[in-house]
Amino acid sequence: MKEAVNREARLGASVLRLFFHDCFVNGCDASILLDDTSSFTGEKNSNPSMNSLRGFEVIDTIKTQVEAACPNVVSCADILALAAQKGVASYIYNIVFTQLGGPTWTVQLGRRDARTASLSSANAQIPMPTSTLSTLISMFSAKGLNAAEMTALSGSHTIGQARCASFRDRVNNATNINSEFAATLRATCPASGGDSNLAPLDIQTPSQFDNKYYQNLEARRGLLQSDQELFNGGSQDSLVKSYSSDGEAFRRDFASAMVKMGNLSPLTGTNGEIRRNCRAIN
């Protein structure tokens, strides 16, 4: 049972990550879901996404069921936004949602789907796990999200896992890391090999959406460099401390920031289309 819960929590985190990656590339338009075609290379194999994005099959299943009941009405972009919200508040289990413990928010609907995707835009616009604080602030600012909203949204790393390739240098070479934490991770992620080995982003409660992520940062147990940058003698230290001690403040600010991110440059009106298959244009 515990393994089933952990598995479905990881799936919820995967859908949330899909939503983040989608909205950061030219807006929330389901471009991340498109497979490569002869006319464009999609975003699934961008540097920040390669071999790390999961959850596409969840969106496919939901879309198939929605199309059967109500064809050509609900966009893949709206489905992804709704699934991300459910993925925070709930486990996703065979498209049945059970409690995960995160906040909820009102998902504004009416998005339409992009008819193309951009590998180059994904490479340029999505933060990397090695990003510095200044880079993170700059990249979120480019999307109209301020530093506080960036720090709140980073709390999504209270669930999910990361590949060894994304944290190898940190656990083997960084100095701003808890030594026992680093030693434990080196068993999973040695100096070479094991690129696809996984570790939880939140070592304390990897299957609960809570504020333990920020407590980990205070203890120098951020898995990714981009995580620990939020608490590393910089401008976000005080907010990390606040969220570490006040889980309700984190939940409130995370939900508010998710609404704002979900409104990043959506396609509406006659722009784009309502895809019948989320992986391909009509």
N, C-alpha and C positions, 0 to 999 in steps of 0.2 A: 504493500500500500504506500509506504513512504517513497519508494522508487517511482511509483506511478505519479504521486504528487509532485516530486521533484521534476520528473519528465515534463509534466504539463505546465509547471511553473516556467521551465525553460522555454517551452513553446510560446507561452504568453509573452515572455521577454523578447523572443524572436520577432513576434508580430509588432511589438512596440518599436523594436529597432528598425524594422522595415518602414514603419511610418516616419521615423526620424530621417532615415536616409532618403525617403521619397520627398519629404517637404523641403529638405535642404538643397535639392537640385531643381531649380526653376519652379518651386512651389509644389503644393500637395495635389498632384495630378496623376498618381499611380504610374508614373514613368518607370519606377523601380521594378515593376512587375513585368515589364515587357522583355521578351526573349530577343536575342540578336536576330537581325534580318539581313538580307542582301543590301539594304539601303542604309542601315545604321547599326552601330555596335551599342548594345544596351549598357545599363549601369550596374548590372549584377557582378561584373568582373572589374569594377573600379578598384583602385588600391585600397580604399577603406572597407570595401565590401567583399573582396575576393575570398572565396572559400569560407566565409563567415556568416552570411545571411541565411536564415532558415525561416520556415513558416509559410512559404509560398503555397503549399498544399492546403493550408487552412483557408486561405483566401480563395483558392480554386473551388474548394468544397462549398463554401458559403455562396460564392457567385453562381455555381451550378444550381443550388437550391433556390436562390433568389430569382434567377432567370426562369426556372420552371414555374414559379408562382406568379411572377410579375415581370415579363420580358421587356428588356430595353428601357428600363426606368431608373434603376439604381446603379450608379457608377461604381467602378472598381475603387476609385479614390474615396468615395464615401464609405464603402465596405471596409477599406483599410483603416480609415479614421475610427469607425465604430469598433472594429476588432481590436485596435490599439487601446481604446477606452476599456473594453471588456477585459483585455489582457492585463491591465493594471489592477482592476477591481476583482478579478476572478482568475481561476485556473481555466484553461481551455481543454476540455476533455471530450473528444468526439463531437465537437461543436456544441457541447453542453457546458455551461459556465458555472463553476463552483467557487466558493470564496477564496480570494488571494489576500485581501486585506488592504488594498490600495484605495486611494480616493476616487471619486467619480466626478464627472463634469458633463455639461450639456454639449453634445457634439452637433455643431451647426452643419446642415446638409445642403446639397445643391451643387457640389463639385462635379465637374466633368473630367473625362480622361484624356490624357495627352495622346497624340498620334505618333509620337517619336520619343526617343530617349537620347541621352548624351553622355558618353563615357568621359569625355574631356571635362564636362561640367561637374560630373560626380567627383572626378579626381581633384578638381580645383576647389570645390565648395564644401565637401564633407570633412570635418576634422579627423585627424589621424590619432591613434592611441598614443603617439609620442608627442602630440602637440603641446607646446608651452602655454602658460597662462595667457600671455599676451596674444598668442595666435588664436586661442580659444575665444577670448573676448572679441577680437577683431572679426573672426568668422561668424560668431553669433550676431555681432553688431551689424554685419552686412545683411543679415536677415531681419533686422529690426528688433532683435532680442537683446536686452541689456545684460550686463554682467551678473546681476542678481538672478535674472531669469535663466541664464546659462547654468548657474550653480544649482538652482532648483531642478532644472531638467536633467542635469547630470545625475541626480538622485535616482533616475531610472536604473542605474547600475546597482541598485539594491537587489535586483533579480537578474538572472542570466549568467552566462559564462563567457570566457574569452579564450582564444587559442594561444598556445604557448608562443607562437611566432610574434604575437602582439605584446607580450610582456617579458620575453627572454632577456633583453638587455637590462631591464629594470631589476629583475630578481637576481641577476648575475653580476651586475656592475654598479647599481645605484647606491648612493650613500644615505639618501633620505628614506630609508625603508627599515622596518623592524627586522632585526637580524633573525629571530626565530621564524618569523613569517617568511622571510626570504629563503631560509634553509629548507623549510617545508615545501615551498614551491619548486625549489631546484630538483627535488625528487621527481616532480612531474615535468619540469621544463629545464633540462640540463643545458649547458653552454652550446651544445650542438645536437641536432636531432629532435624528434618529437614535436615538430611544428604544429600538428593538429591536436595534441594533447590539450585537454580542457581544464580550467580551474574556475571556481565561482568568483564572480566580481565582488560579492559580499561573503566573506568567510564565516560570518556569524549566523545569519539567517538567509541563506540563498534562495529559499522558497517562500519568503514573506516580503511584501512590499511595506517597508518600514524605514526608519531613520538610522538603522545600524550602519549604512554606508558611510554616513558622516562621522559616526563614532570610530569606524575603521580608519578614516583619514586622520583623525586626531591622534590615533595610535600608530601612524605611519604604516598602515596596512592597506593602502590603496593598491589595487592590482596593476592598473595601468599608470603609466607616467602622467597621462592627461587627467587621471583621477587625482593623484597626489598633488598635482599642480594647484588644485583648489585650496590645499592647506600646506603651504610651503613658504611661509613668511611673506605672502603677498596680500593683495587687496581683498581676497575672498575669505581669509582666515576667520574673520569675525562672524560672517554669515554661516560658515561651516560649523562653528561652535554653537551658534544659535539653533541651527537645525539638529545638531547632535543632542541637544538637551530638550528640544521642543518639537516632537514629532508632528503635532497638529499644525504648527506653522509650516513645516515642510510640506505636508499634505495639501494645505490650502494654497501655498505658492506654486506647487507643482501643477495642480489642477488649473490654476489661472494661466500659467505659462503654456500648458498644453492647448488650451483654447486659442491662445494667441498664435502658437505655432501652427495649429490646424487651419488658420486663416491666411497662411503665407501664399499669396499669389494664386488662388485657386482659379481654374478655368470655369467660366460660367456662361450662361446664355447660349450662343451658337458656337462658341469656341470649343475645340476638342470634340469628343463624342462620348457615347455610352457604349463601352466595349461589351461585346457578348462573351468574349473570352479575355480574361485579364492579362494573359500572356501575349496577346496579339491584337493588332488593330483590326477593325472590321473590314 
